[in-house]
Amino acid sequence: MSESVPVRPRLLSLAWPIFVEQALRMLIGTVDIFMVSHVSDGAVAALNVGNQVVIFFLLVFNFIGVGASVVVTHCLGARDPAGAGRIARSAVSLNLWLGVAASLFVFTFAGPLLRLLQLPAELEGYALPFLTLMGGTLMLESVSIALAGVLRAHTHTRDTMLVLAGQNLLNLAGNAVLLFGLFGFPAMGVTGVALASVAARVAGLIALWILVRRRIGFRFDGADLFRLPRDHMRRILRIGLPSVGENICWWTAFMTITAFTSRLGAEPLATQSYVMQILWLVIICTVSLGLGNEIVTGHLVGGGAFEEAYHELRRNVRLGITVAMALICAIAVFAPQILAVFSDNPSVIAGGAFLLRLSVLLEPGRVMNVLVVFAMRATGDARYPLKLGVLVMWGVWVPLAWLLGLKLGWGLPGIWAAMIVDEWTRGLLNLRRWNSRRWLVHAERSRREALAGRSAPSPTS
């Protein structure tokens, strides 16, 4: 534990580019919804439901991206850049195979997936072509996620930010041309939005590939597609599977909640879509700090600085709550004006404003949850958040949302109240886990594996 860590990345220098990157990623969806809102509220609702299927599979790809990123930080903290490169190649190979499988699945079963989410039949004409195109090209995102995770682990967070900036501009330009039929192109509606997004994805993937080659000397050949060392997979999956399993658990629960909202009608569904788009600004602040802290924690764990990692997380939770409360309070004050940008329906604006103000109670719990979970997975203690998530989300959140939102007739406010209970319950229990230091045994194992990898030969099969 006395060995110094060669690189001590600073939280804010890592977090602000991640915030901008995540904001740009969110802006892609917000721009899509803003432009489609000129078609109809129904088109917005359809786009939102189709996007949830896409997001679900992006979370699946993240189990490799997250696991690889954490293991790479351990290698770098233990002064093993060659081992970090081997982990990176394995992550790209596995995510490519997963992306191909997911693309084929969504392309083939787009219609049944939309019906499973209880999308109203009259909206399927909007959602089906969108999901077919976006889902059928998921392999582009799967490889991009792996490459971006590797860059972040090497502290090159500004590079991924710049890639998303360019991708956003391409998406915006493509939307304007294909959605509204500018410059002689046909007005393709929601299908045009999907085509613009696919084109932007291709450009983003090419840019990331160039950057990993230039920044960290990443090399990849055809043989790497079939070279998946068992030790690499074990280390990646031990962190990645439970970590993203917890995220998938949240999204499947949220998709279930969205199905409840669909039963309330198209107007509440559109209201939820607008509110979630606005809330993502607050959420990405929390996620950015969490990802930055995860990188710092991973480097500290690889270097054996466990006590420093413990105190770093506690400081960052306080910082995250301060930032999140400042943002959500500002949004709550101007909620009607913000919602008026998206819709001119008075009922949607009034209902959405109430939900945004109710979210003042939601966000502090989310901050505790996100930052502690990210720190625990950076230590290797990734199973506890998954077990807790399954128990609370499906034992409390979903049943309570059904009870309050549908059974008792509270509607969207009842569904939001259930979300508040879920985030606070998990946040407090995860923080108790961190304070107990039960994650130390996992951190020590991660440190030993990183040190062992320094002298390991490069795998040949």
Sine and cosine of phi, psi and omega as CSV:
sin_phi,cos_phi,sin_psi,cos_psi,sin_omega,cos_omega
0.00,0.00,-0.14,0.99,-0.03,-1.00
-1.00,0.07,-0.23,0.97,-0.05,-1.00
-0.94,0.35,0.75,-0.66,-0.04,-1.00
-0.97,0.24,0.44,-0.90,0.03,-1.00
-1.00,0.01,0.79,-0.61,-0.11,-0.99
-0.92,0.40,-0.53,0.85,-0.01,-1.00
-0.80,-0.60,0.83,-0.56,0.05,-1.00
-0.91,-0.41,0.99,0.10,-0.03,-1.00
-0.89,0.45,0.58,-0.82,-0.02,-1.00
-1.00,-0.06,0.65,-0.76,-0.11,-0.99
-0.84,0.54,-0.82,0.58,-0.13,-0.99
-0.92,0.38,-0.55,0.84,0.03,-1.00
-0.92,0.39,-0.46,0.89,0.09,-1.00
-0.99,0.10,-0.63,0.78,-0.18,-0.98
-0.96,0.27,-0.59,0.81,-0.10,-1.00
-0.93,0.37,-0.63,0.78,0.11,-0.99
-0.91,0.41,-0.56,0.83,0.06,-1.00
-0.90,0.44,-0.64,0.77,0.05,-1.00
-0.88,0.48,-0.73,0.68,0.01,-1.00
-0.89,0.47,-0.68,0.74,0.02,-1.00
-0.87,0.50,-0.75,0.66,-0.01,-1.00
-0.92,0.40,-0.57,0.82,0.06,-1.00
-0.90,0.44,-0.66,0.75,0.04,-1.00
-0.91,0.42,-0.63,0.78,0.05,-1.00
-0.89,0.46,-0.68,0.73,0.05,-1.00
-0.91,0.42,-0.61,0.79,-0.04,-1.00
-0.90,0.44,-0.51,0.86,0.07,-1.00
-0.85,0.52,-0.74,0.67,0.03,-1.00
-0.92,0.38,-0.62,0.79,0.01,-1.00
-0.91,0.41,-0.68,0.73,0.04,-1.00
-0.89,0.46,-0.66,0.75,0.04,-1.00
-0.85,0.53,-0.74,0.67,-0.03,-1.00
-0.92,0.39,-0.65,0.76,0.01,-1.00
-0.88,0.48,-0.70,0.71,-0.01,-1.00
-0.94,0.35,-0.67,0.74,0.00,-1.00
-0.93,0.36,-0.42,0.91,0.03,-1.00
-0.89,0.46,-0.34,0.94,0.07,-1.00
-0.97,0.24,-0.21,0.98,0.10,-0.99
-1.00,0.09,-0.85,0.53,0.06,-1.00
-0.03,-1.00,0.33,-0.94,0.11,-0.99
-0.90,0.44,-0.54,0.84,0.03,-1.00
-0.90,0.44,-0.63,0.78,0.04,-1.00
-0.90,0.43,-0.59,0.80,0.05,-1.00
-0.90,0.44,-0.72,0.69,0.00,-1.00
-0.87,0.49,-0.67,0.74,0.00,-1.00
-0.91,0.42,-0.67,0.74,0.02,-1.00
-0.88,0.47,-0.66,0.75,-0.01,-1.00
-0.89,0.46,-0.69,0.72,0.00,-1.00
-0.91,0.41,-0.69,0.72,0.04,-1.00
-0.88,0.48,-0.61,0.79,0.00,-1.00
-0.91,0.41,-0.50,0.87,-0.01,-1.00
-0.91,0.42,-0.57,0.82,0.07,-1.00
-0.91,0.42,-0.70,0.71,0.01,-1.00
-0.88,0.47,-0.71,0.71,-0.03,-1.00
-0.89,0.45,-0.61,0.79,0.03,-1.00
-0.83,0.55,-0.71,0.70,-0.03,-1.00
-0.96,0.28,-0.49,0.87,0.10,-0.99
-0.89,0.46,-0.59,0.81,0.07,-1.00
-0.91,0.40,-0.59,0.81,0.07,-1.00
-0.87,0.49,-0.71,0.71,0.01,-1.00
-0.90,0.44,-0.51,0.86,-0.05,-1.00
-0.91,0.41,-0.33,0.94,-0.01,-1.00
-0.91,0.41,-0.49,0.87,0.12,-0.99
-0.98,0.18,-0.70,0.72,-0.01,-1.00
-0.86,0.51,-0.71,0.70,-0.01,-1.00
-0.92,0.40,-0.76,0.65,-0.03,-1.00
-0.87,0.50,-0.71,0.71,0.00,-1.00
-0.90,0.43,-0.68,0.74,-0.02,-1.00
-0.87,0.50,-0.69,0.72,0.00,-1.00
-0.91,0.42,-0.72,0.69,-0.01,-1.00
-0.90,0.44,-0.61,0.80,0.05,-1.00
-0.88,0.47,-0.67,0.74,0.02,-1.00
-0.89,0.45,-0.61,0.80,0.06,-1.00
-0.88,0.47,-0.69,0.72,0.02,-1.00
-0.88,0.47,-0.69,0.72,-0.01,-1.00
-0.92,0.39,-0.63,0.78,0.05,-1.00
-0.90,0.44,-0.52,0.86,0.03,-1.00
-1.00,-0.03,0.20,0.98,0.06,-1.00
0.89,0.45,0.75,0.66,0.01,-1.00
-0.77,-0.64,0.94,0.34,-0.01,-1.00
-0.90,0.44,-0.52,0.85,0.03,-1.00
-0.91,0.42,-0.66,0.76,0.06,-1.00
-0.90,0.44,-0.60,0.80,0.05,-1.00
-0.88,0.47,-0.62,0.78,0.04,-1.00
-0.91,0.41,-0.63,0.78,0.02,-1.00
-0.91,0.42,-0.65,0.76,0.04,-1.00
-0.89,0.46,-0.66,0.76,-0.03,-1.00
-0.88,0.47,-0.69,0.72,0.00,-1.00
-0.90,0.44,-0.64,0.77,0.03,-1.00
-0.90,0.44,-0.63,0.78,-0.01,-1.00
-0.91,0.41,-0.69,0.73,0.01,-1.00
-0.89,0.45,-0.68,0.73,-0.01,-1.00
-0.88,0.48,-0.76,0.65,-0.06,-1.00
-0.91,0.41,-0.65,0.76,-0.01,-1.00
-0.93,0.38,-0.52,0.85,0.06,-1.00
-0.90,0.45,-0.71,0.70,0.02,-1.00
-0.89,0.45,-0.66,0.75,0.04,-1.00
-0.89,0.45,-0.64,0.77,-0.01,-1.00
-0.90,0.43,-0.65,0.76,0.04,-1.00
-0.89,0.46,-0.70,0.71,0.00,-1.00
-0.89,0.45,-0.69,0.73,0.00,-1.00
-0.91,0.41,-0.64,0.77,0.01,-1.00
-0.87,0.49,-0.72,0.70,0.01,-1.00
-0.89,0.45,-0.64,0.77,-0.03,-1.00
-0.91,0.42,-0.77,0.64,-0.06,-1.00
-0.93,0.37,-0.64,0.77,0.03,-1.00
-0.86,0.52,-0.63,0.78,-0.06,-1.00
-0.98,0.20,-0.60,0.80,-0.16,-0.99
-0.89,-0.45,0.49,0.87,-0.02,-1.00
-0.86,0.51,-0.71,0.70,-0.01,-1.00
-0.87,0.49,-0.80,0.59,0.04,-1.00
-0.86,0.51,-0.56,0.83,0.03,-1.00
-0.90,0.43,-0.66,0.75,0.03,-1.00
-0.91,0.42,-0.64,0.77,0.03,-1.00
-0.93,0.37,-0.55,0.84,0.06,-1.00
-0.88,0.48,-0.54,0.84,0.03,-1.00
-1.00,0.09,0.13,0.99,0.06,-1.00
0.87,0.50,0.59,0.80,0.10,-0.99
-0.91,0.42,0.78,-0.63,0.05,-1.00
-0.81,0.59,0.65,-0.76,-0.11,-0.99
-0.84,0.54,-0.58,0.81,-0.06,-1.00
-0.94,0.35,-0.24,0.97,0.00,-1.00
-0.99,-0.15,-0.10,1.00,-0.08,-1.00
-0.91,0.42,-0.49,0.87,0.02,-1.00
-0.89,0.46,-0.49,0.87,0.09,-1.00
-0.98,0.20,-0.72,0.69,-0.20,-0.98
-0.98,0.22,-0.57,0.82,-0.14,-0.99
-0.89,0.45,-0.77,0.63,0.02,-1.00
-0.91,0.42,-0.56,0.83,0.04,-1.00
-0.89,0.46,-0.76,0.65,-0.05,-1.00
-0.93,0.36,-0.57,0.82,0.02,-1.00
-0.88,0.47,-0.69,0.72,0.00,-1.00
-0.96,0.28,-0.75,0.66,-0.04,-1.00
-0.92,0.38,-0.67,0.74,0.01,-1.00
-0.95,0.31,-0.54,0.84,-0.03,-1.00
-0.95,0.30,-0.17,0.99,0.01,-1.00
-0.87,-0.50,0.46,0.89,-0.04,-1.00
-0.89,0.45,-0.39,0.92,-0.01,-1.00
-0.89,0.46,-0.44,0.90,0.06,-1.00
-0.89,0.45,-0.69,0.73,0.00,-1.00
-0.95,0.32,-0.58,0.81,-0.06,-1.00
-0.88,0.47,-0.69,0.73,0.01,-1.00
-0.95,0.33,-0.64,0.77,0.02,-1.00
-0.87,0.50,-0.64,0.76,-0.01,-1.00
-0.89,0.46,-0.68,0.73,0.01,-1.00
-0.91,0.42,-0.71,0.71,-0.02,-1.00
-0.91,0.41,-0.67,0.74,0.00,-1.00
-0.91,0.42,-0.62,0.78,0.04,-1.00
-0.89,0.46,-0.63,0.78,0.03,-1.00
-0.91,0.42,-0.69,0.73,0.03,-1.00
-0.88,0.48,-0.69,0.72,0.00,-1.00
-0.90,0.45,-0.67,0.74,-0.01,-1.00
-0.87,0.50,-0.52,0.86,0.07,-1.00
-1.00,0.09,0.16,0.99,0.03,-1.00
0.96,0.29,0.25,0.97,0.03,-1.00
-1.00,0.01,0.85,0.53,-0.05,-1.00
-0.95,0.31,-0.41,0.91,0.01,-1.00
-0.94,0.35,-0.51,0.86,0.00,-1.00
-0.90,0.43,-0.73,0.69,0.01,-1.00
-0.91,0.42,-0.53,0.85,0.08,-1.00
-0.88,0.47,-0.73,0.69,-0.04,-1.00
-0.92,0.40,-0.59,0.81,0.05,-1.00
-0.88,0.47,-0.71,0.71,0.01,-1.00
-0.91,0.42,-0.54,0.84,0.04,-1.00
-0.88,0.47,-0.74,0.68,0.03,-1.00
-0.90,0.43,-0.65,0.76,0.02,-1.00
-0.89,0.45,-0.61,0.80,0.01,-1.00
-0.90,0.43,-0.69,0.72,0.01,-1.00
-0.89,0.46,-0.67,0.74,0.03,-1.00
-0.90,0.44,-0.66,0.75,0.01,-1.00
-0.90,0.44,-0.68,0.74,0.01,-1.00
-0.89,0.46,-0.72,0.69,0.00,-1.00
-0.90,0.44,-0.69,0.73,0.01,-1.00
-0.90,0.44,-0.64,0.77,0.06,-1.00
-0.86,0.51,-0.75,0.66,-0.05,-1.00
-0.86,0.50,-0.64,0.77,-0.05,-1.00
-0.96,0.29,-0.74,0.67,-0.15,-0.99
-1.00,0.03,-0.46,0.89,0.03,-1.00
-0.97,0.25,-0.68,0.73,-0.09,-1.00
-0.97,-0.23,-0.07,1.00,0.07,-1.00
0.96,0.29,0.73,0.69,0.01,-1.00
-0.99,0.14,0.35,-0.94,0.10,-0.99
0.83,0.55,0.54,0.84,0.07,-1.00
1.00,0.08,-0.04,1.00,0.06,-1.00
-0.97,0.23,0.46,-0.89,0.04,-1.00
-0.94,0.34,0.55,-0.83,0.09,-1.00
-0.97,0.22,0.95,-0.30,-0.16,-0.99
-0.98,-0.22,0.02,1.00,0.06,-1.00
0.88,0.48,-0.65,-0.76,-0.05,-1.00
-0.88,0.47,-0.54,0.84,0.05,-1.00
-0.88,0.47,-0.61,0.79,0.06,-1.00
-0.90,0.44,-0.60,0.80,0.06,-1.00
-0.87,0.49,-0.69,0.72,0.01,-1.00
-0.90,0.44,-0.69,0.73,0.00,-1.00
-0.89,0.46,-0.65,0.76,0.03,-1.00
-0.90,0.44,-0.64,0.77,0.01,-1.00
-0.91,0.41,-0.63,0.77,0.01,-1.00
-0.90,0.44,-0.70,0.71,0.02,-1.00
-0.88,0.48,-0.65,0.76,0.03,-1.00
-0.91,0.41,-0.59,0.80,0.04,-1.00
-0.88,0.48,-0.69,0.72,0.00,-1.00
-0.86,0.51,-0.72,0.69,-0.01,-1.00
-0.89,0.45,-0.66,0.75,0.01,-1.00
-0.89,0.45,-0.65,0.76,0.01,-1.00
-0.89,0.45,-0.69,0.72,0.01,-1.00
-0.87,0.49,-0.69,0.72,-0.02,-1.00
-0.90,0.44,-0.68,0.73,0.01,-1.00
-0.90,0.44,-0.64,0.77,0.00,-1.00
-0.88,0.48,-0.67,0.74,0.03,-1.00
-0.90,0.44,-0.66,0.75,-0.06,-1.00
-0.92,0.39,-0.67,0.75,-0.01,-1.00
-0.92,0.38,-0.49,0.87,0.07,-1.00
-0.94,0.34,-0.66,0.75,-0.07,-1.00
-0.98,0.20,-0.64,0.77,-0.11,-0.99
-0.98,0.20,-0.68,0.73,-0.12,-0.99
-0.84,-0.55,0.14,0.99,0.03,-1.00
0.93,0.37,0.52,0.86,-0.04,-1.00
-0.92,0.40,0.77,-0.64,0.04,-1.00
-0.81,-0.59,0.64,-0.77,-0.07,-1.00
-0.54,-0.84,0.76,-0.65,0.06,-1.00
-0.77,-0.64,0.05,-1.00,-0.08,-1.00
-0.86,0.52,-0.56,0.83,-0.02,-1.00
-0.90,0.43,-0.46,0.89,-0.01,-1.00
-0.91,0.42,-0.38,0.92,0.03,-1.00
-0.89,0.46,-0.45,0.89,-0.06,-1.00
-0.92,-0.39,0.12,0.99,-0.01,-1.00
-0.96,-0.30,1.00,-0.05,-0.03,-1.00
-0.84,-0.54,0.99,0.10,-0.05,-1.00
-0.83,0.55,0.68,-0.73,-0.08,-1.00
-0.88,0.48,-0.64,0.77,-0.01,-1.00
-0.90,0.44,-0.66,0.75,0.04,-1.00
-0.88,0.48,-0.73,0.68,-0.03,-1.00
-0.89,0.46,-0.64,0.77,-0.01,-1.00
-0.89,0.45,-0.71,0.71,-0.03,-1.00
-0.93,0.37,-0.64,0.76,0.02,-1.00
-0.92,0.39,-0.74,0.67,-0.09,-1.00
-0.94,0.33,-0.51,0.86,0.01,-1.00
-0.88,0.47,-0.52,0.85,0.06,-1.00
-1.00,-0.08,-0.71,0.70,-0.13,-0.99
-0.93,0.37,-0.70,0.71,-0.06,-1.00
-0.88,0.48,-0.79,0.61,0.03,-1.00
-0.91,0.42,-0.59,0.81,-0.04,-1.00
-0.88,0.47,-0.80,0.61,-0.04,-1.00
-0.98,0.18,-0.39,0.92,0.15,-0.99
-0.85,0.53,-0.62,0.79,0.05,-1.00
-0.92,0.40,-0.64,0.77,0.04,-1.00
-0.92,0.39,-0.66,0.75,0.03,-1.00
-0.90,0.43,-0.62,0.79,0.06,-1.00
-0.85,0.52,-0.68,0.73,0.03,-1.00
-0.90,0.44,-0.71,0.70,-0.07,-1.00
-0.94,0.35,-0.60,0.80,0.06,-1.00
-0.92,0.39,-0.61,0.80,0.08,-1.00
-0.90,0.43,-0.68,0.74,-0.01,-1.00
-0.92,0.39,-0.60,0.80,0.07,-1.00
-0.90,0.43,-0.58,0.82,0.09,-1.00
-0.91,0.42,-0.67,0.74,0.06,-1.00
-0.88,0.48,-0.64,0.77,0.02,-1.00
-0.90,0.43,-0.58,0.81,0.09,-1.00
-0.89,0.46,-0.61,0.79,0.10,-1.00
-0.88,0.48,-0.70,0.71,-0.01,-1.00
-0.89,0.45,-0.60,0.80,0.03,-1.00
-0.86,0.51,-0.56,0.83,0.01,-1.00
-0.94,0.34,-0.32,0.95,0.06,-1.00
-0.98,0.18,-0.32,0.95,0.04,-1.00
0.83,-0.55,0.14,-0.99,-0.06,-1.00
-0.92,0.39,-0.58,0.82,-0.04,-1.00
-0.93,0.38,-0.75,0.66,0.09,-1.00
-0.88,0.48,-0.56,0.83,0.03,-1.00
-0.90,0.43,-0.67,0.75,0.05,-1.00
-0.91,0.40,-0.63,0.77,0.03,-1.00
-0.86,0.51,-0.73,0.68,0.03,-1.00
-0.88,0.48,-0.63,0.78,0.00,-1.00
-0.88,0.48,-0.73,0.69,-0.01,-1.00
-0.91,0.42,-0.69,0.72,-0.04,-1.00
-0.89,0.45,-0.69,0.73,-0.01,-1.00
-0.91,0.42,-0.60,0.80,0.05,-1.00
-0.88,0.47,-0.65,0.76,0.01,-1.00
-0.94,0.33,-0.67,0.74,-0.02,-1.00
-0.90,0.43,-0.41,0.91,-0.02,-1.00
-0.87,0.49,-0.41,0.91,0.06,-1.00
-0.88,0.48,-0.67,0.75,0.03,-1.00
-0.95,0.31,-0.68,0.73,-0.06,-1.00
-0.88,0.47,-0.66,0.75,-0.05,-1.00
-0.94,0.34,-0.43,0.90,0.14,-0.99
-0.88,0.47,-0.72,0.69,0.01,-1.00
-0.90,0.43,-0.72,0.69,-0.01,-1.00
-0.89,0.45,-0.63,0.78,0.00,-1.00
-0.89,0.45,-0.71,0.71,0.07,-1.00
-0.90,0.44,-0.62,0.79,0.03,-1.00
-0.90,0.44,-0.69,0.72,0.02,-1.00
-0.92,0.39,-0.65,0.76,0.06,-1.00
-0.89,0.46,-0.70,0.72,0.03,-1.00
-0.91,0.42,-0.56,0.83,0.05,-1.00
-0.89,0.46,-0.67,0.74,0.03,-1.00
-0.90,0.44,-0.72,0.70,0.03,-1.00
-0.87,0.49,-0.73,0.69,-0.02,-1.00
-0.88,0.47,-0.67,0.75,0.02,-1.00
-0.87,0.49,-0.68,0.73,0.05,-1.00
-0.91,0.42,-0.65,0.76,0.01,-1.00
-0.91,0.41,-0.65,0.76,0.03,-1.00
-0.90,0.43,-0.70,0.71,0.03,-1.00
-0.86,0.51,-0.52,0.85,0.03,-1.00
-1.00,-0.04,-0.01,1.00,0.06,-1.00
0.99,0.12,0.20,0.98,-0.03,-1.00
-1.00,-0.01,0.93,0.35,-0.13,-0.99
-0.94,0.34,-0.65,0.76,-0.03,-1.00
-0.92,0.39,-0.59,0.80,0.05,-1.00
-0.90,0.43,-0.63,0.78,0.04,-1.00
-0.89,0.46,-0.62,0.78,0.01,-1.00
-0.87,0.50,-0.76,0.65,-0.05,-1.00
-0.96,0.29,-0.52,0.85,0.03,-1.00
-0.86,0.51,-0.70,0.72,-0.01,-1.00
-0.90,0.44,-0.69,0.72,-0.01,-1.00
-0.88,0.48,-0.65,0.76,0.06,-1.00
-0.90,0.44,-0.66,0.75,-0.09,-1.00
-0.96,0.29,-0.47,0.88,0.11,-0.99
-0.89,0.45,-0.70,0.72,0.03,-1.00
-0.89,0.46,-0.67,0.74,0.03,-1.00
-0.89,0.45,-0.69,0.72,-0.03,-1.00
-0.89,0.45,-0.65,0.76,0.02,-1.00
-0.90,0.43,-0.64,0.77,0.02,-1.00
-0.88,0.47,-0.73,0.68,-0.02,-1.00
-0.91,0.41,-0.72,0.69,-0.04,-1.00
-0.89,0.45,-0.66,0.75,-0.01,-1.00
-0.92,0.39,-0.61,0.79,0.04,-1.00
-0.88,0.47,-0.68,0.73,-0.02,-1.00
-0.94,0.35,-0.75,0.66,-0.09,-1.00
-0.93,0.37,-0.54,0.84,0.05,-1.00
-0.92,0.40,-0.65,0.76,0.05,-1.00
-0.90,0.44,-0.67,0.75,0.03,-1.00
-0.90,0.43,-0.65,0.76,-0.01,-1.00
-0.89,0.46,-0.62,0.78,-0.01,-1.00
-0.91,0.42,-0.66,0.75,-0.08,-1.00
-0.97,-0.26,0.39,0.92,-0.08,-1.00
-0.83,0.56,-0.74,0.67,-0.02,-1.00
-0.87,0.49,-0.65,0.76,-0.01,-1.00
-0.92,0.40,-0.63,0.78,0.01,-1.00
-0.92,0.40,-0.70,0.71,-0.01,-1.00
-0.92,0.40,-0.49,0.87,0.00,-1.00
-0.91,0.42,-0.34,0.94,0.08,-1.00
-0.92,0.38,-0.52,0.85,-0.07,-1.00
-1.00,-0.06,-0.55,0.83,-0.12,-0.99
-0.55,-0.84,0.52,-0.86,0.11,-0.99
-0.96,-0.28,0.20,0.98,0.03,-1.00
-0.99,0.15,0.91,-0.41,-0.06,-1.00
-0.85,0.52,-0.59,0.81,0.00,-1.00
-0.92,0.40,-0.67,0.75,0.04,-1.00
-0.90,0.43,-0.68,0.73,-0.02,-1.00
-0.91,0.42,-0.71,0.71,-0.02,-1.00
-0.91,0.41,-0.72,0.70,0.00,-1.00
-0.91,0.41,-0.66,0.75,0.01,-1.00
-0.91,0.41,-0.63,0.78,0.02,-1.00
-0.89,0.46,-0.64,0.77,0.03,-1.00
-0.89,0.46,-0.67,0.74,0.00,-1.00
-0.91,0.42,-0.64,0.77,0.01,-1.00
-0.91,0.41,-0.60,0.80,0.03,-1.00
-0.95,0.30,-0.56,0.83,0.08,-1.00
-0.91,0.41,-0.43,0.90,-0.03,-1.00
-0.95,0.32,-0.18,0.98,0.12,-0.99
-0.86,0.50,-0.52,0.85,0.05,-1.00
-0.99,0.15,-0.33,0.94,-0.11,-0.99
-0.99,0.11,-0.70,0.72,-0.25,-0.97
-0.92,0.40,-0.61,0.79,0.05,-1.00
-0.86,0.51,-0.63,0.77,0.06,-1.00
-0.90,0.44,-0.63,0.78,0.03,-1.00
-0.90,0.43,-0.63,0.78,0.01,-1.00
-0.86,0.50,-0.76,0.65,0.03,-1.00
-0.83,0.56,-0.71,0.71,-0.06,-1.00
-0.87,0.50,-0.82,0.57,-0.12,-0.99
-0.91,0.42,-0.76,0.65,-0.09,-1.00
-0.91,0.40,-0.66,0.75,-0.02,-1.00
-0.94,0.35,-0.66,0.75,0.01,-1.00
-0.88,0.47,-0.69,0.72,0.01,-1.00
-0.89,0.45,-0.63,0.77,0.01,-1.00
-0.92,0.39,-0.65,0.76,-0.01,-1.00
-0.91,0.42,-0.63,0.78,0.01,-1.00
-0.94,0.34,-0.46,0.89,0.07,-1.00
-0.93,0.38,-0.42,0.91,0.07,-1.00
-1.00,0.08,-0.26,0.97,-0.09,-1.00
0.97,-0.23,-0.09,1.00,-0.01,-1.00
-1.00,0.00,0.96,0.27,-0.12,-0.99
-0.98,-0.20,-0.25,0.97,-0.08,-1.00
-0.98,0.22,-0.55,0.83,-0.04,-1.00
-0.87,0.49,-0.74,0.67,0.03,-1.00
-0.86,0.50,-0.55,0.83,0.03,-1.00
-0.91,0.41,-0.76,0.65,0.00,-1.00
-0.87,0.49,-0.69,0.72,0.02,-1.00
-0.90,0.43,-0.65,0.76,-0.01,-1.00
-0.89,0.46,-0.72,0.69,0.02,-1.00
-0.86,0.51,-0.70,0.72,-0.05,-1.00
-0.90,0.43,-0.75,0.66,-0.12,-0.99
-0.99,0.16,-0.69,0.72,-0.04,-1.00
-0.89,0.46,-0.73,0.68,-0.07,-1.00
-1.00,-0.02,-0.29,0.96,0.04,-1.00
-1.00,-0.09,-0.35,0.94,-0.04,-1.00
-0.84,-0.55,-0.86,0.52,-0.15,-0.99
-0.87,0.49,-0.86,0.52,-0.08,-1.00
-0.88,0.47,-0.76,0.65,0.02,-1.00
-0.89,0.46,-0.62,0.79,0.00,-1.00
-0.93,0.38,-0.61,0.79,0.06,-1.00
-0.89,0.45,-0.66,0.75,0.05,-1.00
-0.90,0.45,-0.70,0.72,-0.04,-1.00
-0.90,0.44,-0.78,0.63,-0.07,-1.00
-0.97,0.24,-0.68,0.73,-0.10,-1.00
-0.97,0.24,-0.66,0.75,-0.10,-1.00
-0.96,-0.28,-0.82,0.58,-0.10,-0.99
-0.90,0.44,-0.74,0.67,-0.01,-1.00
-1.00,0.03,-0.12,0.99,0.10,-0.99
0.98,0.21,0.37,0.93,0.02,-1.00
-0.98,0.22,-0.25,0.97,0.02,-1.00
0.93,0.37,-0.57,-0.82,-0.04,-1.00
-0.87,0.50,-0.63,0.77,0.06,-1.00
-0.85,0.52,-0.60,0.80,0.06,-1.00
-0.91,0.41,-0.64,0.77,0.04,-1.00
-0.90,0.43,-0.63,0.78,0.02,-1.00
-0.93,0.37,-0.61,0.79,0.04,-1.00
-0.88,0.48,-0.64,0.77,0.04,-1.00
-0.90,0.44,-0.60,0.80,0.03,-1.00
-0.91,0.42,-0.62,0.78,0.03,-1.00
-0.89,0.46,-0.72,0.70,0.02,-1.00
-0.86,0.50,-0.67,0.74,-0.02,-1.00
-0.89,0.46,-0.77,0.63,-0.09,-1.00
-0.90,0.43,-0.67,0.74,0.00,-1.00
-0.92,0.38,-0.65,0.76,0.00,-1.00
-0.88,0.47,-0.77,0.64,-0.02,-1.00
-0.93,0.37,-0.61,0.79,0.00,-1.00
-0.87,0.49,-0.72,0.69,-0.02,-1.00
-0.93,0.38,-0.65,0.76,-0.01,-1.00
-0.94,0.35,-0.60,0.80,0.07,-1.00
-0.92,0.40,-0.64,0.77,0.03,-1.00
-0.90,0.43,-0.61,0.79,0.06,-1.00
-0.89,0.46,-0.62,0.78,0.05,-1.00
-0.88,0.48,-0.70,0.71,-0.01,-1.00
-0.89,0.45,-0.71,0.71,-0.02,-1.00
-0.90,0.43,-0.43,0.90,0.01,-1.00
-0.97,0.25,-0.27,0.96,-0.01,-1.00
0.90,0.44,0.41,0.91,0.04,-1.00
-0.94,0.34,-0.22,0.97,0.02,-1.00
-0.97,0.23,-0.19,0.98,-0.08,-1.00
-0.87,0.49,-0.62,0.78,-0.02,-1.00
-0.89,0.46,-0.59,0.81,0.04,-1.00
-0.95,0.32,-0.63,0.77,0.02,-1.00
-0.90,0.44,-0.65,0.76,0.01,-1.00
-0.90,0.43,-0.63,0.78,0.04,-1.00
-0.91,0.41,-0.69,0.73,0.02,-1.00
-0.87,0.49,-0.64,0.76,0.02,-1.00
-0.90,0.44,-0.70,0.72,0.00,-1.00
-0.89,0.46,-0.67,0.74,0.00,-1.00
-0.91,0.42,-0.62,0.78,0.02,-1.00
-0.91,0.42,-0.65,0.76,0.03,-1.00
-0.92,0.39,-0.63,0.78,0.02,-1.00
-0.90,0.43,-0.54,0.84,-0.03,-1.00
-0.95,0.32,-0.28,0.96,-0.03,-1.00
-0.90,0.43,-0.54,0.84,-0.02,-1.00
-0.97,-0.23,0.06,1.00,-0.02,-1.00
-0.96,0.26,0.66,-0.75,0.04,-1.00
-0.95,0.30,0.39,-0.92,0.05,-1.00
-0.92,0.39,0.75,-0.66,-0.04,-1.00
-0.91,0.41,0.57,-0.82,0.02,-1.00
-0.94,-0.35,-0.05,1.00,0.00,-1.00
-0.48,-0.88,0.00,0.00,0.00,0.00
